[in-house]
Amino acid sequence: MTSTASSTPYGIWPSPISAAIVAAGASPLTQLALGGADGTDVFWLAGRASEAGRNTLLRQRGAKVNELTPAPFNVRTRVHEYGGGAYAVAGDTVYFSHFADNCLYRVAGDSAPEAFTTGGNTRHADFVVDAARSRLIAVREQHPAEGHAHPENSLAAVGFDGRETVLARGHDFYAAPRLSPDGSQLAWISWDHPRLPWQGTELWLADVQADGSLGSPRLIAGGARESICQPEWSPNGLLHFVSDSSGWWNLYRLHGADIEALCPMEAEFATPHWTFGGSMYGFLSDDEIVCTYIQAGVSYLAQLNVAAAKLEPIPHPYQEIRELRVGPGFVALLGGSPTIALELARIDLANHELEVLAQSIAQLPALEYLSVPRSLSFPSSNDRTAYAFFYAPTNGDVQAPAGTLPPVIVISHGGPTSMASNTLKLATQYWTSRGIGVLDVNYGGSSGFGREYRDALRGQWGIVDVEDCIAGARYLAANGMADPERLIIRGGSAGGLTTLCALTFHDVFKAGASYYGVSDLKGLDDDSHKFESRYTDYLIASQPQAEALYRERSPIHHTDKLSRPMIFFQGLDDKVVPPQQSQLMVDALQARGVPVAYVPLEGEGHGFRKAENIVRTLDAELYFYQRVFGLPVAAGEPPVHIANLSA
C-alpha cells in the first residue's frame, strides 16, 4: 500500500478487477495428454467463456500451438454428468466426444474433425486407444430413450468404423480402462451402489482374447472400504495403481502375485474421482515414476526411484498441481500458486528448466491488488482441527479507516469431498480488492488430508462442515481479522447445503449466497442423477429408515428459522441439483418477508460457463451484499431485484 492511499470503507474499494475481467480470465485448462510421433506434443482442453463455455482442444508441437476443434465443437462428455476424459491421442490422431450430439470424432493430423459414431442417447468417456484392433475402449453410458430411469454403465469397444461391442457390464459404474503395453490385458475400476468411488472401488484385470473380447476378470484389489484409482501400466507391463488401504491414497503395483507399496507415506497421490481421466503420476522408465502428491492441502512434485524406494523432490514454483503427464525427459503439468493462476507448464527433468505453455489468465492485475492467502488451522467441535486459506482485503490504492474491520465471505466448497486450494483465482481477488476478506475452508470431509479426515462427514453432512465454517468465522472475528456483524457464507452445490444450514440453524452469519445449492435432501435423493443417487446414504443415512433425519437436516423444512438475507443463483439446465431446490427456498423466504434475491440462468447447468453469466452473477452478488450492509452502490440499473428489502 502506498503512503498516498486514500481512506475508504471496506466493501466499496474501487477495484481494477471487474466482473468482466474475471469472466475473461475464466478459461479453465484441463485434461492433459501427450502424443505425436515421439510423444512430445502436448494436448489440453481450454474453456472458452466467451464462446458459451465450450471446451476446445489445443496442441503444442515445437513452438506452434494449433486449435484442433474450432467452433462449434465442444470437447466434453456428460458421463456421470461431471464428465472428463473426453478425448484420447494416439500418435497424430485424436479421438473426442462432442457435447452437442454425443458423437465420437477423429482428427487426423491437422484435418477437420470427422464423426465415426451416431451419438444419440449413448455417452462415452475415459478413452484408451487399442490401435492394433482399430478401436477405442471406453466407459459407456446408455441412457433410456424416454423417462427418468437411470442409465446403464459398462465398458465398451468402439470400432473406428462406428460399431460398438460391450466388453464388461453388471456393475453400476466403471472407470479407467487401461490397456497393457502389449495389448494383451485390460485393467479397469468398478464400483456399485451405494458407494462413491472415493469410498470403495475394485480393480479388475482380464486377458484380451483373440477376437477382442475379454476373458474372465480377476479381482486384484479393493472392496467396500478401499478406494482404488488411477490404474496405469509401466513400460515393462507392470500394473500400478493408487489405494487408500493405509488411510492415505498411496502408490502400489502388482508384481507377480504380490501387491507392493512403493512409497508409503502420509500423503495423497490422488483426489476424489469426480471426473474421468485425472493423472497424478506417470512413467519416465520402468522404475522411474514422476508423481505429485498432496500434504495438508498443498501439492508437491517428485521423482520416485522404485528400485531404491527413493523419492527426490523436483523444484517447481507451484503449490497446487492438478494433473500431470510424463514424456521422454519431461513432465507436463497444470499448476498454480498464490501468485500464479492455473497454467500449463513443461519441466525438463534433466535441468529442471520450466517453460509455460498456456495460462488460464492472459494478464494478471498488478501485485498490489492481489491478496496472498495465509494458511490457517483452527479448533472446531469435538476437539477437531479444521483448515482454511484466508485472503485479507488488499488494494494498493486505498486503506480502510482506522479501527474498522472488514466483512468476510466464508466459502464452503462443493463436493463435499472437494478441496480448497490457494491457487490464484480472480473470482477471489474480485472480493478482496474491494475490501471484503475471503476465508476458503477445508472443512472435515475435504480431500487432501487423508481418509480419516475425508470420512469426517460420514453421517454428518450439514453438521461437521457447518461447524468448521462457523469455527473459521469465529476464529477470524476473535483475532481481529473480520467484522463479526458482517460475516457472510457462500457455497455452491454441496457447499450450498452447508451455506443454507449455517444460516438456518445458526446465527453467526449475517447474509449468504447459494449457488445451485441443496435445500431438500429427500428431493435430492429422489431426483439426483445415477452417480450421486445414493450419496446421501453415506452423508446422512439410508432411506427410508432415516426419513426423519433427512427432514431434520433439510433447510427447506425449517425456513421459519432462516431470517438472514440470501441470494440464490441457479442454472435451469442443472441435472445434478435440480432448479426446484433453489426455487422452493426463494418462494418460502419471499413469503416470510426475508430479504431474498434470485438469479435463474437459462442454458446453464451445474456450474456457470458463459462469460455474460459470470459477469451477471458477480455483479449481482456484490450489489446484494452492499445493499444488505447499507453500503453505497453503483449508479444505474440494479443488477438484481431484492425482495423484502426497503430502499
GUNU-59247 format. One record per residue (C-alpha): residue in three letters; z negated, y, x. Coordinates in steps of 0.02 Angstrom, whole numbers, plus 50000, padded with zeros to 5 digits. Layout:
# residues N
ALAZYX/...
//
This chain:
# residues 647
MET500005000050000/THR500465017050067/SER499235031450083/THR500275041249957/ALA500175027849822/SER499835035549652/SER498385030449540/THR498995021149386/PRO498025009649268/TYR498264990949286/GLY499574983749169/ILE500794998249168/TRP501284999849351/PRO503125004449372/SER503974989449450/PRO505684986549529/ILE505614968449467/SER506394969849295/ALA506614955549173/ALA508474956449210/ILE508134953849396/VAL507024938949354/ALA508414931649246/ALA509724934649381/GLY508604925249501/ALA508354910849381/SER509614899849472/PRO508694883549500/LEU509274872149638/THR509084853549602/GLN509714835949634/LEU510234834649816/ALA511464821749881/LEU512424818350042/GLY514204812250057/GLY515874814750140/ALA516704803650269/ASP515244804750391/GLY513804808250270/THR513584826250324/ASP514234835050168/VAL512794842050064/PHE512904842349874/TRP511744850649749/LEU511644857549574/ALA511424876049541/GLY510874882749372/ARG511874897449306/ALA510804907549187/SER512244919849166/GLU513354905649104/ALA512234899448963/GLY511154889949088/ARG512454877049137/ASN512254866649296/THR513684866849419/LEU513954855249566/LEU514194862949738/ARG514694855149904/GLN514464861950078/ARG515664854950207/GLY515524863450375/ALA515394882050341/LYS516274881250173/VAL515474879650001/ASN516534873349856/GLU516134872849671/LEU516724855849609/THR516344858349424/PRO516994875149362/ALA516564881449188/PRO516364874549060/PHE515744858749147/ASN513864856449139/VAL513204842849255/ARG511734837249153/THR511094822449055/ARG509754820548922/VAL509204802748954/HIS507324803248913/GLU507764821048856/TYR507234827949026/GLY508744820949117/GLY509014822049304/GLY510064810249410/ALA511624817449330/TYR512844813449471/ALA513184802149619/VAL514254803549775/ALA515234790349869/GLY516224796950016/ASP517374810449949/THR517174805949765/VAL515874812549644/TYR515414804849476/PHE514464815249349/SER513884816649169/HIS514504831549068/PHE513174837948949/ALA514324843248808/ASP515124826248774/ASN514074813448870/CYS515684807848955/LEU515694802449136/TYR516914811349250/ARG517534808849427/VAL518044822049553/ALA519064815249698/GLY519034827449844/ASP519444844649776/SER520384838549622/ALA519944843549444/PRO518634833049352/GLU519374818349256/ALA518464808849117/PHE518414789849127/THR517234785848981/THR517204791148799/GLY515414797548790/GLY514834798848609/ASN513064793048575/THR512864784648744/ARG511984793848884/HIS511884788949068/ALA510834794249218/ASP510234788949390/PHE511904782549453/VAL512214771349602/VAL514004768349659/ASP514504750049676/ALA516154753449763/ALA516544735249803/ARG516564731349616/SER517384747949563/ARG515924753149454/LEU514354763349434/ILE512664755849395/ALA511614767449288/VAL510194769349166/ARG510984768648993/GLU510254776148835/GLN511134771148674/HIS510714782248527/PRO510954776648347/ALA512384785048255/GLU511254791148116/GLY509424793248075/HIS507944795748189/ALA507714778348262/HIS507324777948446/PRO508744773948567/GLU508934757748665/ASN508734759248853/SER509504747248977/LEU510354745549145/ALA512244745349134/ALA513784743849242/VAL515114756649201/GLY516804752149272/PHE517934765649343/ASP519094760449202/GLY517754765249074/ARG517254747649024/GLU515374745249011/THR514264729949029/VAL512384729049004/LEU511534721449157/ALA509714721449102/ARG508844725048938/GLY507234720848848/HIS506054733748922/ASP505764750448839/PHE506274760448993/TYR507244758549154/ALA507444769449308/ALA508034769749488/PRO509324755849503/ARG509624754049689/LEU510934742649766/SER510594734449935/PRO511724739850080/ASP512744723850070/GLY512854724649880/SER512034707749855/GLN510414713449771/LEU509884726449644/ALA508134733649631/TRP507504744049486/ILE505974750449395/SER505484746649215/TRP504014750149101/ASP503534748148919/HIS502604757348784/PRO501284763948780/ARG501374767948966/LEU502204782749050/PRO502944779649223/TRP501504788049316/GLN500284776249229/GLY501074759249259/THR502804752549305/GLU503564736749377/LEU504754734549523/TRP506084721149496/LEU507364713049610/ALA508864702349564/ASP510354694849652/VAL512054701649604/GLN513164687049554/ALA515004684749598/ASP515524691249426/GLY514424706749445/SER513064701049327/LEU511254699249381/GLY510324683349421/SER508544680249362/PRO507484695549405/ARG505924693649512/LEU504394704649491/ILE503984712349660/ALA502534723949622/GLY501734734649488/GLY500864732549322/ALA499924741649186/ARG498824751249310/GLU500004753049458/SER501374766249464/ILE502884761149568/CYS504304773349601/GLN505694778249721/PRO506364761249775/GLU507564763249922/TRP508394751450046/SER508304753850233/PRO509954752150329/ASN509474734350380/GLY509164729150199/LEU507264730150178/LEU506664736350009/HIS505464751150018/PHE504514759449876/VAL503054770649831/SER501494763749745/ASP499834771349695/SER498884754849705/SER497704762849832/GLY497374777949720/TRP498724787949809/TRP500624786749799/ASN500954779149971/LEU502444770850056/TYR502654751950058/ARG504014739450099/LEU504444721550055/HIS504554711650217/GLY504974693650181/ALA503704688350050/ASP502424701450105/ILE502134719150046/GLU501654730550190/ALA500814747550180/LEU501754758850301/CYS500614773850319/PRO499024772750214/MET498294789950186/GLU497544801050052/ALA499194809550013/GLU500534808749879/PHE502274803149932/ALA502894805149753/THR502734815949600/PRO502724810349417/HIS504384803349357/TRP504844816349227/THR506654816849284/PHE507814804649370/GLY508434804949548/GLY506994812749645/SER506784807949827/MET505354811549945/TYR505894800250089/GLY507454793750174/PHE508014783650324/LEU508534790350492/SER508674772450557/ASP507984755250516/ASP506234760150574/GLU506264779150563/ILE505854787450397/VAL505874806050361/CYS504664809850221/THR503744823550130/TYR502014821450057/ILE500754832049962/GLN498934835250002/ALA497894846949894/GLY499464853449811/VAL500354858049974/SER501874848950047/TYR502084842550224/LEU503604835750315/ALA503524821850444/GLN504464807950533/LEU503694790650518/ASN503994777650653/VAL503694761750555/ALA503534750050704/ALA502224761150787/ALA501434766650622/LYS501524784450690/LEU501774799950583/GLU502454815050678/PRO502464832150591/ILE504134841150579/PRO503934860150592/HIS504574870050444/PRO504114886050350/TYR503814878450177/GLN502264874250076/GLU503224865549937/ILE504604852749966/ARG505314846349803/GLU506524833449869/LEU507484828450024/ARG508964818250085/VAL509154811550260/GLY510824811750350/PRO511374807550527/GLY510164817650633/PHE509624829850498/VAL508664831750336/ALA509214842350188/LEU507814848350076/LEU507314860149937/GLY505834870449995/GLY504854886049958/SER503294895650008/PRO502304910849950/THR503604922050032/ILE505134910850014/ALA505904907349845/LEU506564889749824/GLU508014886849943/LEU509104873050010/ALA508934870650197/ARG509544858850330/ILE508424854650478/ASP509124847150637/LEU507914833150684/ALA508304834350870/ASN507884852650897/HIS507104857150728/GLU508304871550702/LEU508374876650519/GLU509904882750425/VAL509774889650249/LEU511224883350144/ALA510814890949973/GLN509494901749892/SER508864902149714/ILE508644920949728/ALA510024930349817/GLN509004945849858/LEU507114947249856/PRO506144963149818/ALA505314971849964/LEU503744963350028/GLU502604977349969/TYR502974971949789/LEU502604953549818/SER500914945749788/VAL500464931849911/PRO499304919449824/ARG497584913649878/SER497194895249859/LEU495584893449760/SER494414879249717/PHE493014881949594/PRO491694871949499/SER492104865749325/SER491244854949195/ASN490364838449236/ASP490214842749421/ARG492094842649444/THR493104854049557/ALA494704862249495/TYR496074871049593/ALA497204885949571/PHE498284899049655/PHE497764917049623/TYR499044931049632/ALA498204948149639/PRO499084963449570/THR500194970349708/ASN501324985649713/GLY501604996649864/ASP501915012249759/VAL500325012749656/GLN498485008649655/ALA497275006549511/PRO495925019449475/ALA494325016049570/GLY493075004849481/THR494334996349367/LEU494794977949359/PRO496474970349313/PRO496984959949165/VAL497384942249221/ILE498544929149148/VAL497894911349170/ILE499364899249171/SER499154881549105/HIS500644871749171/GLY501594858749071/GLY501664840049083/PRO500174839549077/THR500424829749238/SER501454843349323/MET500814853549469/ALA500704872149502/SER501454876749670/ASN501334892749772/THR503214894749796/LEU503804912449768/LYS504344914949587/LEU504994931449522/ALA504294927249350/THR502554927949427/GLN502924943749527/TYR503544952049367/TRP501724952349311/THR500834955849475/SER501964970449518/ARG501464978349351/GLY499614976849387/ILE499254960449298/GLY498494946449401/VAL499024928249382/LEU497964912549403/ASP499054896849409/VAL497874882349377/ASN497994864349436/TYR496784857749307/GLY496134839849301/GLY497654829149259/SER498824838149379/SER499804828649510/GLY499654831449696/PHE497814826749708/GLY497824807849690/ARG497704795649545/GLU495874798949503/TYR496214817549478/ARG497814813649382/ASP496844801949268/ALA495554815249225/LEU496504818549063/ARG496394800549003/GLY495734803148827/GLN495284821048873/TRP496834831448837/GLY496314847848760/ILE494604846648842/VAL494664844549032/ASP496214855449051/VAL495454868948942/GLU493774868249032/ASP494634870249201/CYS495654885249143/ILE494084893249072/ALA493134889449233/GLY494514897849333/ALA494484913349223/ARG492584914549234/TYR492654912249423/LEU493824927249438/ALA492764937949323/ALA491144933249413/ASN491904937849581/GLY492584954749527/MET494404949249525/ALA494764950749338/ASP494254961149189/PRO493304949049076/GLU493874958948923/ARG495714956848968/LEU495874938449008/ILE497484930648944/ILE498024912448938/ARG499834907048938/GLY500634889948937/GLY502194880248892/SER502424863048814/ALA500844852948855/GLY500154868948931/GLY500434876848761/LEU499164864848686/THR497944869848824/THR498254888048781/LEU498034885448594/CYS496444875048616/ALA495694887948734/LEU495994901748607/THR495474891448455/PHE493894882948516/HIS493264895448645/ASP493064914348659/VAL493404917848844/PHE495214923348824/LYS495694938848727/ALA497544935148698/GLY498804921548730/ALA500614916248738/SER501274899148687/TYR502984893748749/TYR503574878948641/GLY501774873048637/VAL500984858348547/SER499874862848399/ASP499854846748296/LEU499514830648392/LYS499924818948249/GLY501514828548216/LEU501964826848399/ASP501594808248389/ASP502674806348233/ASP504144817048287/SER504224815348476/HIS505684807648569/LYS505544789948634/PHE505004793848813/GLU503404802848759/SER503154794948589/ARG501614785248648/TYR500974797948774/THR499544803248661/ASP498884785248665/TYR498374789348843/LEU497964807748824/ILE496964806148662/ALA496844788348592/SER497914775948497/GLN498434779448318/PRO497974775948180/GLN496184771848231/ALA495964789048309/GLU496704799648169/ALA495094809648153/LEU495114813348340/TYR496924819248330/ARG496434831148192/GLU494904837048287/ARG495944841648440/SER497424849548347/PRO497354868648336/ILE498424868648178/HIS496934861348082/HIS495734874548147/THR496674890848128/ASP495144898048042/LYS494334898248215/LEU495774907148301/SER495594925948295/ARG496404931348459/PRO498134939448459/MET499534927348502/ILE501394927348537/PHE502464911748517/PHE504144907648596/GLN505154892848534/GLY506874885448564/LEU507594880048398/ASP508524865348477/ASP506944858248556/LYS506884839248539/VAL505274837348639/VAL504124849148544/PRO504954852448375/PRO505034870748317/GLN503884866648171/GLN502444865748296/SER502594884448328/GLN503144889748154/LEU501604882348068/MET500444891548186/VAL501354908048162/ASP501294906247973/ALA499444902047973/LEU498944916548086/GLN500024928747992/ALA499234923547828/ARG497494925947901/GLY497864943347965/VAL497794938848150/PRO498984948948260/VAL500444937348295/ALA502244938448357/TYR503614925348355/VAL505224924148455/PRO506304909448397/LEU507844906548505/GLU509474898948443/GLY510364887448565/GLU508834884448674/GLY507914868048694/HIS506334863448789/GLY506374877448915/PHE507484892848915/ARG509084893049017/LYS510074908148957/ALA509884924449051/GLU509804935148894/ASN508374924648826/ILE507394925148988/VAL507514944148979/ARG507044944448796/THR505504933548815/LEU504794942648966/ASP505034959848890/ALA504274954148726/GLU502774946248811/LEU502414961848915/TYR502574972948762/PHE501404961548666/TYR500024962448798/GLN500204981248818/ARG500044983848630/VAL498584971848613/PHE497604980348752/GLY498054997948698/LEU499155002148847/PRO500655013948841/VAL502305005148804/ALA504085009648850/ALA505035021048733/GLY506385013848622/GLU506564999248503/PRO505104987048518/PRO505704970348588/VAL504684960648459/HIS503784963748295/ILE501904960648298/ALA501224956548127/ASN499474962348079/LEU499334974648223/SER499124992748174/ALA500125006048262/
//
